[in-house]
Amino acid sequence: MKRRDFINWVGLGLLASSLPVAIAACSEQTATPEAKSTGDSGWQKVGSVAELDKSGQLLAKDSPVGAVLVIGKSQAANLIAVNPNCTHKGCPVTWNEAGKKFTCPCHDSEFAADGKVLKGPADKSLKTYTAKIEGDSVVVKS
């Protein structure tokens, strides 16, 4: 067998062995069990209504969508949900109920309830989520 023929056969073998991976990557993704339980593939459970109502805040550090801080009560019409890490240096922000804003204890950045920067040094808004109550669960959507 000539070297050129051998290289062609090896190349064809490599191409054929990567075909299943390419097909799997292009196929329709299945929903996660959390998504199936909420009825809509975009919504992810981050905690329970009981946890939220206890203090008016729910912090989910390792939720399916990442870190989420939900503010509000289950009886409220609208919940506030943000990524709780300051966009300046990553410090965890806290909710200031009286001022209706998030504050960063590290460098005094301030963010509005919608995540927009009110006061620097942070120059990027907090990532926000849409949040709702579904049964006994608090769910969010990016």
C-alpha positions as CSV (number, residue, x, y, z in Angstrom):
1,M,0.0,0.0,0.0
2,K,1.3,3.4,-0.9
3,R,1.7,6.1,1.7
4,R,-0.9,8.3,0.0
5,D,-3.5,5.6,0.0
6,F,-2.7,4.9,3.7
7,I,-3.2,8.5,4.7
8,N,-6.5,8.7,2.7
9,W,-7.8,5.6,4.5
10,V,-6.8,7.1,7.9
11,G,-8.4,10.4,7.1
12,L,-11.6,8.7,6.0
13,G,-11.6,6.6,9.2
14,L,-11.2,9.8,11.3
15,L,-14.1,11.5,9.4
16,A,-16.4,8.5,9.8
17,S,-15.6,8.2,13.6
18,S,-16.5,11.9,14.2
19,L,-19.8,11.6,12.3
20,P,-21.8,10.4,15.4
21,V,-20.5,13.4,17.4
22,A,-21.5,15.8,14.7
23,I,-25.0,14.3,14.4
24,A,-25.5,14.5,18.2
25,A,-24.4,18.1,18.3
26,C,-27.0,19.0,15.6
27,S,-29.9,17.1,17.1
28,E,-32.7,18.7,19.2
29,Q,-31.7,19.1,22.8
30,T,-33.9,17.5,25.5
31,A,-35.2,19.5,28.4
32,T,-33.7,19.1,31.9
33,P,-35.7,17.4,34.6
34,E,-36.1,20.8,36.3
35,A,-37.4,22.4,33.1
36,K,-39.8,19.5,32.6
37,S,-41.2,19.9,36.1
38,T,-42.0,23.6,35.5
39,G,-43.8,22.9,32.2
40,D,-41.7,25.3,30.1
41,S,-38.2,24.6,29.1
42,G,-37.0,28.2,29.8
43,W,-38.0,28.2,33.5
44,Q,-35.7,26.9,36.2
45,K,-36.6,26.2,39.8
46,V,-34.3,28.2,42.2
47,G,-36.1,27.6,45.5
48,S,-39.4,27.3,47.4
49,V,-42.0,29.8,48.3
50,A,-41.5,29.1,52.0
51,E,-37.8,30.1,51.7
52,L,-38.7,33.3,49.9
53,D,-41.5,34.3,52.3
54,K,-39.3,33.7,55.4
55,S,-37.1,36.8,54.8
56,G,-38.4,38.3,51.6
57,Q,-35.2,37.1,49.8
58,L,-34.1,33.9,48.2
59,L,-30.4,33.3,47.4
60,A,-29.7,30.3,45.1
61,K,-25.9,30.2,44.6
62,D,-25.9,27.0,42.5
63,S,-29.1,27.1,40.5
64,P,-29.4,25.7,37.0
65,V,-29.0,29.3,35.6
66,G,-26.2,30.3,38.0
67,A,-26.3,32.5,41.1
68,V,-29.7,34.1,41.6
69,L,-31.0,36.5,44.3
70,V,-34.8,36.8,44.3
71,I,-36.5,39.7,46.2
72,G,-40.2,39.8,47.2
73,K,-43.0,37.9,48.7
74,S,-45.2,35.2,47.2
75,Q,-48.2,37.5,47.4
76,A,-46.4,40.3,45.4
77,A,-47.4,40.7,41.8
78,N,-43.8,41.1,40.7
79,L,-40.6,39.6,42.0
80,I,-37.1,41.0,41.4
81,A,-34.4,38.5,40.4
82,V,-30.7,39.3,39.6
83,N,-27.3,37.7,39.6
84,P,-26.1,38.8,43.0
85,N,-22.4,39.3,42.0
86,C,-21.3,42.9,41.5
87,T,-20.1,43.5,38.0
88,H,-17.1,45.5,39.3
89,K,-15.2,42.9,41.3
90,G,-17.7,40.1,41.9
91,C,-18.6,40.9,45.5
92,P,-22.1,39.8,46.6
93,V,-24.6,42.6,46.5
94,T,-27.2,43.1,49.2
95,W,-30.8,44.4,48.9
96,N,-31.5,47.8,50.5
97,E,-35.3,47.6,51.1
98,A,-35.6,51.3,52.2
99,G,-33.8,52.6,49.1
100,K,-35.2,49.9,46.8
101,K,-31.7,49.2,45.4
102,F,-28.8,46.7,45.5
103,T,-25.6,47.9,47.1
104,C,-22.1,46.4,47.0
105,P,-20.3,46.4,50.3
106,C,-16.8,46.2,48.7
107,H,-16.7,49.4,46.7
108,D,-20.1,51.0,47.3
109,S,-21.5,50.5,43.8
110,E,-25.3,50.8,43.7
111,F,-27.8,49.2,41.3
112,A,-31.5,49.9,40.7
113,A,-34.1,47.1,41.1
114,D,-33.9,46.5,37.4
115,G,-30.1,45.9,37.7
116,K,-29.0,49.2,36.1
117,V,-26.0,51.0,37.6
118,L,-26.9,53.9,39.8
119,K,-23.4,54.6,41.2
120,G,-20.0,53.3,40.3
121,P,-17.3,52.1,40.2
122,A,-19.3,49.3,38.5
123,D,-20.1,50.2,34.9
124,K,-22.2,47.2,33.8
125,S,-25.7,46.3,35.0
126,L,-26.5,43.3,37.0
127,K,-27.8,40.4,35.0
128,T,-31.6,40.1,35.6
129,Y,-34.1,37.3,35.4
130,T,-37.8,37.0,35.0
131,A,-39.2,35.4,38.2
132,K,-42.5,33.9,39.1
133,I,-44.2,31.6,41.6
134,E,-45.3,28.3,40.2
135,G,-47.1,26.1,42.8
136,D,-44.7,25.9,45.8
137,S,-41.7,26.8,43.8
138,V,-39.9,30.0,42.8
139,V,-38.8,29.8,39.1
140,V,-36.7,32.1,37.0
141,K,-36.0,32.5,33.3
142,S,-33.1,34.2,31.6
